[in-house]
Amino acid sequence: MAMYLVNAFSLNMLSGDNLTVKVRKLTVDEAKRLLAPDGHLASDVVLAVGHADTARVIGALLSLPEADINRMVEVAQTRPTVKMAGRDKALVAQYIGPRLPEGATKLPEGARIEFFLVEL
């Protein structure tokens, strides 16, 4: 069983047939408790945010330490591919708003991130 941190969810991320997908909206605090129960990203979280600026904003919103945010940004530059199988989970940090400006570290006015837990 894996736990992914992603900024989008697609059916292309599913591996297998006849999967049931459950989606539940989370608060920022619930997302932080799930990903970083001791204040740092849990070691078993698979990072797969696809954009460096989005990774910075998500890390700041979750009040993660700079080392965790830097790791998220580094992984984002590789544009990882996710394939979820039975019992996997993904925390989706869905950005909603205008295009993020280059180098953004916080949400622009009128933008928000909503968190969803996707479970197979």
Number of C-alpha atoms within 10 A of each C-alpha: 11 13 21 23 20 22 23 16 16 7 9 10 13 17 13 10 8 7 12 9 13 11 14 10 14 17 11 17 12 16 20 21 16 17 22 18 12 10 14 18 24 15 8 11 17 18 23 24 29 20 18 23 21 27 30 26 22 23 23 16 17 21 16 19 13 13 11 19 22 16 15 26 23 16 19 21 15 13 13 14 11 20 13 21 17 17 13 15 21 25 26 24 24 17 19 13 13 12 9 17 12 9 11 14 18 18 21 14 8 8 13 16 18 15 22 23 20 18 18 16
